[in-house]
Amino acid sequence: MFSRKSILAAFVFSQLGGCPIPELKNNREGIPPIAVITPRTSISGDAPLEVNLSFFDSFDPDDPGCVDKEVGSSCLWPRWYVDGSRHYTGDSQPIFYNVFYQPGKYIIGLEVVDRDGNVSQRESLEVLVF
């Protein structure tokens, strides 16, 4: 039987936009999530270049079901970077959007944090603007 505390914790987490919880006990192993950047637009072209990237292919190996691409929800939190500096797109937005007006090579980075606080290695992608 589940305790009142575990049921309340599951309810509060789900109300805060959490993922479906298949089990109420934490049996995760502390494995960091895997960051995956998925381009939704071209990542090379003439300026001005609109770039739209998603993190929804990222996943947590020890927390199956954490990302639901169809619904667009996740219990992973993204951190986007441009050329090594933090890029704020709002409060942990799953979509990176930027218009690059100057020609050059830009490195877009992504780290994801799971609900246990584990941080992925940074995944990078190169954007070329002509």
C-alpha positions in Angstrom: 0.0 0.0 0.0 1.2 3.5 -0.7 1.7 6.0 2.1 -0.1 9.3 2.2 3.2 11.1 1.8 4.1 9.3 -1.4 0.6 9.8 -2.9 0.7 13.5 -2.0 4.2 13.8 -3.5 3.1 12.2 -6.7 0.0 14.4 -6.9 2.0 17.6 -6.3 4.6 16.6 -8.9 1.9 15.9 -11.5 0.2 19.2 -10.8 3.5 21.0 -11.4 3.8 19.6 -14.9 5.7 16.5 -14.0 5.8 13.3 -16.1 3.6 10.3 -15.6 4.8 8.4 -12.6 4.7 4.6 -13.3 5.8 3.8 -9.8 5.7 6.0 -6.7 9.0 4.7 -5.3 12.3 6.2 -6.6 14.2 3.3 -8.2 16.3 5.5 -10.5 20.1 4.9 -10.5 21.4 8.4 -10.8 22.5 8.0 -14.4 22.7 11.5 -16.1 20.3 12.2 -18.9 21.4 12.3 -22.5 21.1 15.7 -24.3 20.0 15.5 -28.0 19.5 18.6 -30.2 17.0 18.2 -33.0 17.0 20.9 -35.7 13.5 22.0 -36.7 14.7 24.4 -39.3 17.9 24.7 -41.5 21.0 25.3 -39.4 22.9 26.9 -42.3 22.0 29.6 -44.8 22.1 33.3 -45.6 21.6 36.0 -43.0 19.1 36.6 -41.4 18.8 32.9 -40.5 16.0 31.8 -38.2 17.0 28.7 -36.2 14.6 26.6 -34.3 15.9 23.6 -32.3 14.2 21.2 -30.0 15.4 19.1 -27.0 12.5 16.6 -27.1 14.7 13.8 -28.3 16.7 14.1 -25.1 16.1 11.3 -22.6 16.9 9.9 -19.1 18.1 6.3 -19.3 17.0 5.6 -15.7 13.6 7.3 -15.9 11.7 5.8 -18.8 8.6 7.7 -19.9 10.1 11.0 -18.7 9.7 12.7 -22.1 6.4 12.6 -24.0 7.0 14.0 -27.5 3.4 13.7 -28.5 2.1 15.8 -25.6 5.2 18.0 -25.6 6.0 17.4 -21.9 9.2 16.4 -20.1 10.6 16.1 -16.6 14.0 17.2 -18.1 15.0 20.9 -17.9 17.1 22.3 -20.8 19.9 24.8 -20.6 20.7 26.3 -24.0 24.1 28.0 -24.7 25.4 30.1 -27.6 29.1 30.1 -28.1 29.6 28.9 -24.5 27.4 31.5 -22.9 24.0 30.8 -21.3 21.2 31.7 -23.7 18.0 32.6 -21.9 14.9 31.7 -23.9 12.6 32.0 -20.9 12.2 29.5 -18.1 13.8 26.3 -19.4 12.1 26.4 -22.8 12.2 23.1 -24.7 12.6 25.1 -27.9 15.6 27.2 -28.9 14.7 30.0 -31.2 17.0 32.7 -32.5 17.6 34.9 -35.6 21.2 35.2 -36.6 21.8 38.5 -38.4 25.6 38.4 -38.7 27.5 35.9 -40.9 29.6 33.5 -38.9 29.8 30.2 -37.2 27.8 29.8 -34.0 28.0 26.8 -31.6 24.7 26.0 -29.9 25.0 23.9 -26.8 22.4 22.0 -24.8 22.6 20.5 -21.3 19.6 18.8 -19.7 18.9 18.3 -16.0 16.8 15.4 -14.7 14.4 15.5 -11.8 17.1 14.0 -9.6 19.5 17.0 -10.4 21.8 15.0 -12.6 23.2 17.0 -15.5 24.0 15.7 -19.0 27.1 16.2 -20.9 26.8 19.2 -23.2 25.7 18.4 -26.7 26.7 20.9 -29.4 25.6 21.8 -32.9 27.2 24.2 -35.4 25.1 26.9 -37.1 26.6 28.5 -40.2 25.4 31.9 -41.4 26.6 33.3 -44.7 
